[in-house]
Structures are given as structure tokens and as C-alpha cells.
């Protein structure tokens, strides 16, 4: 099923290495943290994408070897989303 890019300007996925986190519960916890950090910040991200008429597919890969805190995950997610906008926005 294809999604309409005007409704959802970004498709996002999250990956956590099995090599760094042997237990599925740990991998799932990290992915939950990342998804929540994205969910809280996607409204502004969607506005910027729509403003520049952009549509993106993004894969976030978590490469750290320890489980992060939510506050750190959210601050890094904000930085990543801002960098994506700056990289793909016209004149960015």
C-alpha cells in the first residue's frame, strides 16, 4: 500500500544492532525511545518538509553501545531532523 506524500512527507524507520544489544528487550527499548523522540518532534519536521515541498524516506541507525536516556535521544533527534531539513531544503 502506497502512502500519499502530501499526507505523510516522511517515512521513517529505526534500526538497532544485534551485535551491540544481544537481548531483544534492549533493542526494543532503544527503538521505543527513538520512536517517541521522533513522534514528539515530527510536527515541525513535517511543516518544514511541506514548506519546501519535500518527501523523504529516512532510516535512523542507532550505533552506540549503551542504552541512552530519553532526554539525550530527544535532543539528538532534534539535531538530526534539523540537519535533514538543512541538507535537503533548497538553498540549504
N, C-alpha and C positions, 0 to 999 in steps of 0.2 A: 504494500500500500504506500503510495507516494503522498508526502505531505506538501501542502501548499506553502511555498517560500514566503508569501506575504503574511501568512498566519504565524509561521514559525521561522524566523530568519536565521536560526542557528540550530544545527543538530549537534549534540554533544554526547561524548562517551568518555568513560573513565576506566583506566587500566592500572592494576597494582600487580607487581611482580610476585610470582610464586616463589622465586628464588630468594627474595628478601623477606617474605612473610610466609612461612611454611603452613600456618594454620589458616583455614578458610575464614574463620571468625575474625581474625586480624585483618585480612584483606577486605572483608565485607565492612568492617568498622571504618577503615580508611576511605573506602568508596562512599559510605554513607556520609562521612564528614565532608568529602569533596562535593557530593551532590547537593547537600544542604547549603554549603557555601555558594555554590553556583545558583541555586534556586533563589537565595536571598538577594543576589546581585544581577540576575538576568534581566530584570525590567529595564534598567538603564542601558544594559548591553543591547537589548532588542531595540530600544529607541535609537541608539546610535547607528545600528545596522540599518534600520528602516530609513533613517535620515539620509544615509549615504547610498541607499538602495543596494545593500549588500546582502548576500546569503552565504553562510559559512557552514562547513562541517568540521568539527574540532574534536580531537582525541587528546585528553589530558592523561599523561602517564606519570604516575607517582614513583619517583626513583629513590626517595630517602629510605634509610634502613630502619627507621623507628617511626612509631605512630605519633603523629603531630597533634597539637591541640586544635580545637575548633577555631579559636581566635587567630592563630597563625595561618591555618588553612584559609580562612576567610580573607585575611589581608593579602595573602599570596594570590588568591583567586581574583581579587580586585586588580592587582598589578597585571596579572595575565590577561584579563579581559580588556584593560586599558591598552596594553601593548598590541593586542589583536586589532583593536579599532584603529590605533595609530598606524599599524603596518598596512592595513587594507583600505583605509579611508583615502579618498582622492586627495592628493597633496600631502599625505601623511608620510 
